Amino acid sequence: MKRPIKFRGRDQNGKLHYGDLNHSGKYMLISNDGKPRIFVEPDSVAQLVGYDADGREVYEGDELISVDGDYEDTAKLISNVCDSDKLKEATT
């Protein structure tokens, strides 16, 4: 199964938005399911790269730990770049 092409970004108020990435000059916008496009901070944009062992989305820059050797498909998400001030432990 192919993973979808999806992005995440944080708006000026700190809220995360997920969906398609659009560029308009120097601005970046994320749109999702026909909703209006939202301006996001360019340095907060990350692309979906896969899923952890529990099926949670993993984006560029997210931190993972291996739970079974060095196999990528058994990694668990432990922290999210957008929530770096609140390190999240993986749940089993």
N, CA, C and O of each residue as an XYZ file, in Angstrom:
368
protein
N       0.837     -1.173      0.000
C       0.000      0.000      0.000
C       0.887      1.243      0.000
O       1.836      1.339      0.778
N       0.576      2.169     -0.860
C       1.324      3.416     -0.915
C       0.799      4.375      0.140
O      -0.396      4.408      0.434
N       1.702      5.146      0.697
C       1.273      6.148      1.667
C       0.766      7.369      0.913
O       1.244      7.664     -0.182
N      -0.186      8.071      1.484
C      -0.687      9.281      0.829
C       0.350     10.395      0.885
O       1.226     10.399      1.749
N       0.243     11.322     -0.029
C       1.093     12.507      0.018
C       0.342     13.525      0.868
O      -0.703     14.038      0.466
N       0.883     13.808      2.041
C       0.193     14.639      3.019
C       1.224     15.474      3.771
O       2.360     15.043      3.973
N       0.822     16.653      4.176
C       1.704     17.567      4.896
C       1.043     18.029      6.177
O      -0.170     17.920      6.357
N       1.884     18.551      7.067
C       1.405     19.130      8.315
C       2.136     20.458      8.478
O       3.293     20.602      8.081
N       1.436     21.424      9.069
C       2.053     22.719      9.343
C       1.303     23.421     10.453
O       0.140     23.120     10.720
N       1.975     24.357     11.097
C       1.412     25.086     12.233
C       1.069     26.511     11.782
O       1.877     27.189     11.147
N      -0.148     26.948     12.125
C      -0.541     28.310     11.782
C       0.041     29.306     12.785
O       0.763     28.912     13.700
N      -0.264     30.571     12.623
C       0.294     31.613     13.493
C      -0.183     31.488     14.931
O       0.456     32.019     15.839
N      -1.288     30.800     15.154
C      -1.816     30.612     16.508
C      -1.318     29.323     17.145
O      -1.687     29.018     18.280
N      -0.488     28.560     16.438
C       0.067     27.335     16.978
C      -0.745     26.083     16.704
O      -0.367     25.002     17.155
N      -1.846     26.195     15.981
C      -2.691     25.036     15.685
C      -2.133     24.276     14.483
O      -1.728     24.877     13.488
N      -2.117     22.938     14.589
C      -1.642     22.100     13.492
C      -2.739     21.875     12.468
O      -3.911     21.718     12.811
N      -2.331     21.861     11.188
C      -3.247     21.591     10.082
C      -2.606     20.521      9.208
O      -1.387     20.487      9.041
N      -3.443     19.646      8.652
C      -2.974     18.524      7.852
C      -3.666     18.546      6.500
O      -4.849     18.874      6.413
N      -2.928     18.197      5.432
C      -3.554     18.108      4.120
C      -2.578     18.380      2.999
O      -1.392     18.064      3.096
N      -3.097     18.977      1.924
C      -2.291     19.299      0.747
C      -1.534     20.602      0.976
O      -2.046     21.533      1.597
N      -0.315     20.650      0.466
C       0.511     21.851      0.599
C       0.406     22.677     -0.674
O       0.524     22.149     -1.780
N       0.184     23.965     -0.510
C       0.113     24.899     -1.633
C       1.099     26.028     -1.387
O       1.338     26.428     -0.247
N       1.669     26.537     -2.478
C       2.579     27.678     -2.390
C       1.934     28.868     -3.083
O       1.339     28.726     -4.151
N       2.048     30.006     -2.489
C       1.567     31.247     -3.084
C       2.625     32.298     -2.817
O       2.617     32.950     -1.773
N       3.534     32.459     -3.763
C       4.658     33.361     -3.548
C       5.516     32.845     -2.416
O       5.961     31.697     -2.451
N       5.757     33.671     -1.412
C       6.581     33.254     -0.277
C       5.756     32.566      0.814
O       6.308     32.151      1.833
N       4.444     32.442      0.611
C       3.565     31.860      1.618
C       3.307     30.381      1.354
O       3.333     29.924      0.211
N       3.058     29.644      2.433
C       2.674     28.236      2.334
C       1.305     28.084      2.964
O       1.016     28.660      4.013
N       0.469     27.298      2.307
C      -0.892     27.089      2.772
C      -1.194     25.599      2.776
O      -0.672     24.851      1.950
N      -2.030     25.174      3.699
C      -2.470     23.788      3.744
C      -3.982     23.780      3.596
O      -4.692     24.544      4.250
N      -4.463     22.896      2.717
C      -5.909     22.748      2.521
C      -6.277     21.293      2.741
O      -5.473     20.389      2.516
N      -7.512     21.084      3.186
C      -7.948     19.731      3.497
C      -9.441     19.600      3.222
O     -10.242     20.372      3.750
N      -9.811     18.635      2.406
C     -11.220     18.296      2.139
C     -12.070     19.499      1.750
O     -13.188     19.653      2.242
N     -11.558     20.336      0.883
C     -12.347     21.452      0.400
C     -12.481     22.613      1.357
O     -13.126     23.608      1.028
N     -11.885     22.514      2.542
C     -11.936     23.622      3.499
C     -11.017     24.739      2.993
O     -10.122     24.482      2.188
N     -11.228     25.969      3.454
C     -10.361     27.066      3.024
C      -8.897     26.783      3.341
O      -8.576     26.134      4.336
N      -8.026     27.275      2.487
C      -6.593     27.103      2.724
C      -6.167     27.938      3.927
O      -6.630     29.063      4.120
N      -5.277     27.363      4.730
C      -4.791     28.016      5.953
C      -3.321     28.361      5.764
O      -2.535     27.512      5.343
N      -2.941     29.598      6.070
C      -1.536     29.984      6.037
C      -0.812     29.283      7.180
O      -1.293     29.281      8.313
N       0.351     28.682      6.884
C       1.155     28.011      7.910
C       2.572     28.564      7.882
O       3.035     29.083      6.866
N       3.248     28.442      9.012
C       4.627     28.888      9.122
C       5.516     27.966      8.279
O       5.504     26.754      8.497
N       6.288     28.502      7.322
C       7.118     27.662      6.448
C       8.062     26.720      7.187
O       8.287     25.599      6.732
N       8.620     27.153      8.316
C       9.571     26.291      9.040
C       8.878     25.185      9.831
O       9.556     24.342     10.420
N       7.557     25.167      9.859
C       6.835     24.109     10.572
C       6.307     23.023      9.637
O       5.739     22.034     10.101
N       6.486     23.192      8.336
C       5.932     22.253      7.364
C       6.766     20.980      7.305
O       7.994     21.030      7.225
N       6.080     19.831      7.345
C       6.739     18.525      7.250
C       5.845     17.595      6.435
O       4.619     17.703      6.467
N       6.486     16.676      5.703
C       5.739     15.721      4.888
C       5.592     14.388      5.611
O       6.488     13.965      6.342
N       4.462     13.736      5.401
C       4.228     12.397      5.939
C       5.243     11.449      5.327
O       5.407     11.406      4.108
N       5.929     10.682      6.185
C       6.936      9.734      5.678
C       6.541      8.286      5.938
O       7.184      7.378      5.412
N       5.515      8.045      6.724
C       5.082      6.676      7.000
C       4.292      6.601      8.283
O       3.730      7.590      8.754
N       4.263      5.385      8.846
C       3.477      5.127     10.046
C       4.320      4.354     11.047
O       5.195      3.583     10.651
N       4.068      4.548     12.343
C       4.803      3.779     13.348
C       4.132      2.424     13.550
O       3.160      2.099     12.869
N       4.649      1.641     14.479
C       4.139      0.288     14.714
C       2.683      0.277     15.167
O       1.997     -0.734     15.019
N       2.206      1.390     15.718
C       0.816      1.486     16.163
C      -0.092      2.131     15.119
O      -1.275      2.350     15.377
N       0.458      2.438     13.941
C      -0.333      3.032     12.872
C      -0.451      4.537     12.922
O      -1.206      5.121     12.144
N       0.287      5.188     13.829
C       0.247      6.650     13.908
C       1.099      7.258     12.799
O       2.135      6.707     12.427
N       0.657      8.388     12.280
C       1.393      9.067     11.227
C       2.734      9.581     11.740
O       2.829     10.087     12.858
N       3.768      9.446     10.911
C       5.106      9.937     11.231
C       5.491     10.927     10.140
O       5.427     10.616      8.951
N       5.890     12.115     10.557
C       6.277     13.174      9.631
C       7.771     13.425      9.732
O       8.413     13.027     10.704
N       8.323     14.088      8.720
C       9.740     14.446      8.729
C      10.090     15.112     10.052
O       9.371     15.998     10.515
N      11.184     14.690     10.655
C      11.655     15.301     11.890
C      11.112     14.676     13.158
O      11.629     14.958     14.240
N      10.082     13.833     13.069
C       9.565     13.170     14.261
C      10.607     12.189     14.789
O      11.402     11.650     14.020
N      10.602     11.962     16.083
C      11.566     11.053     16.697
C      10.924      9.701     16.948
O       9.790      9.613     17.420
N      11.670      8.640     16.622
C      11.185      7.276     16.775
C      12.159      6.470     17.602
O      13.344      6.793     17.678
N      11.656      5.423     18.219
C      12.530      4.442     18.864
C      12.226      3.085     18.255
O      11.095      2.819     17.848
N      13.222      2.241     18.193
C      13.038      0.895     17.685
C      12.530      0.013     18.818
O      13.050      0.069     19.933
N      11.529     -0.790     18.542
C      10.995     -1.675     19.575
C      11.351     -3.134     19.313
O      11.090     -3.998     20.151
N      11.947     -3.413     18.152
C      12.311     -4.790     17.820
C      13.514     -4.768     16.886
O      13.369     -4.894     15.670
N      14.683     -4.608     17.452
C      15.883     -4.549     16.624
C      15.971     -3.238     15.880
O      15.611     -2.182     16.400
N      16.455     -3.320     14.659
C      16.646     -2.108     13.857
C      15.630     -1.988     12.732
O      15.867     -1.263     11.765
N      14.518     -2.677     12.838
C      13.553     -2.675     11.750
C      12.683     -1.429     11.803
O      12.075     -1.119     12.828
N      12.635     -0.722     10.679
C      11.894      0.526     10.595
C      10.399      0.320     10.847
O       9.746      1.185     11.431
N       9.849     -0.827     10.409
C       8.406     -1.035     10.547
C       7.980     -1.364     11.970
O       6.787     -1.522     12.229
N       8.921     -1.471     12.896
C       8.549     -1.704     14.295
C       8.940     -0.523     15.177
O       9.068     -0.663     16.393
N       9.125      0.624     14.567
C       9.469      1.822     15.323
C       8.212      2.441     15.913
O       7.118      2.292     15.369
N       8.384      3.145     17.044
C       7.263      3.841     17.674
C       7.594      5.316     17.812
O       8.722      5.702     18.119
N       6.581      6.118     17.577
C       6.708      7.565     17.685
C       6.899      7.943     19.144
O       6.083      7.577     19.990
N       7.984      8.684     19.452
C       8.165      9.136     20.832
C       8.057     10.638     20.963
O       7.725     11.143     22.035
N       8.331     11.360     19.897
C       8.104     12.798     19.985
C       7.826     13.348     18.610
O       8.232     12.790     17.590
N       7.133     14.444     18.614
C       6.675     15.078     17.414
C       7.366     16.431     17.338
O       7.369     17.185     18.311
N       7.946     16.738     16.195
C       8.676     17.998     16.038
C       7.814     19.194     16.434
O       8.318     20.150     17.023
N       6.548     19.151     16.124
C       5.669     20.275     16.451
C       5.302     20.327     17.924
O       4.785     21.338     18.397
N       5.562     19.257     18.647
C       5.272     19.231     20.076
C       6.546     18.939     20.860
O       6.500     18.251     21.880
N       7.681     19.456     20.395
C       8.965     19.110     21.003
C       9.072     19.519     22.466
O       9.878     18.963     23.212
N       8.258     20.495     22.880
C       8.315     20.899     24.286
C       7.596     19.901     25.184
O       7.710     19.986     26.407
N       6.862     18.964     24.607
C       6.150     17.941     25.376
C       6.521     16.580     24.820
O       5.779     16.023     24.011
N       7.645     16.038     25.233
C       8.081     14.739     24.745
C       7.043     13.679     25.082
O       6.673     13.511     26.244
N       6.578     12.968     24.071
C       5.544     11.955     24.265
C       6.174     10.573     24.246
O       6.913     10.238     23.321
N       5.890      9.784     25.247
C       6.379      8.411     25.264
C       5.465      7.540     24.421
O       4.254      7.755     24.370
N       6.055      6.560     23.764
C       5.266      5.642     22.962
C       4.409      4.769     23.877
O       4.831      4.381     24.966
N       3.235      4.480     23.425
C       2.350      3.582     24.163
C       2.387      2.218     23.494
O       2.625      2.109     22.291
N       2.152      1.199     24.271
C       2.197     -0.154     23.696
C       0.818     -0.627     23.316
O       0.664     -1.742     22.817
